[in-house]
Amino acid sequence: MSTPVVLPVSKSIVWLVGTALIALAVYYFVGVDQGAVSVFGNDMHVHEFVHDARHFLGFPCH
């Protein structure tokens, strides 16, 4: 039998907040960003990298 990992509340709050921030960033880039944020120059946008995922997940586009 293995021993469960016990985290103090302070560490679990840090992990929860960090996970929530990463999840919100992913949600923004997949679901909200319409190509206004340029990552790799003027012709490449995060929107284009996640375009098919947006449609697959049911987010409206264009």
N, C-alpha and C positions, 0 to 999 in steps of 0.2 A: 504494500500500500504506500502511496506517495503522500507527502505532507503538503497541504495547501499553502499557497503563497499569501501572506498577509501583508497588505500595504497600509501604512498609516493614512488617515484621512487627508492630510496635507499633500501627500504624494498622489493620491487618487484624484484629488481636485486638479492638480497640475496636468495629469494625464487626460482627464476629462476635458479641460479647457483646450489643451493642445489638439486633441482629436476633433473637437468641435470647430476650431479655427481651420484646420486642414479640410474638414468636410465642407465648410462654408466656401473655402477657396475653390475646391473642386466643383461644388454646385454652381458657383459664379461662372467659372470658365466653361462649364458644359451647358448650363441652362440659361444664363443671363447675357453673357458677353456676345455682342453682335459684330465683333470685328473691329471695335474702336481701339482696342489695346494692341498695339503692334509689338511683336516679340522679336522677330527676325528681319526687321526692315519694313519698308512701306508696302510690300506686296504679300507678305506672309503674316497671317493672324492666327491667334489661338483658335478662333472660330472655325477656321478651315481644318484644323487638326481634329476637332471634335464634332465636325458637321454631321457625320453619319450617326454618331452616338446620340446627338440631339434628337434626330428623327426617330431612332430606335427607342429612346426613352419617352417620346411623346412631347418633347418641347417644340413649340412653334418656332419657325425660322423664316427670316426674310420678311 
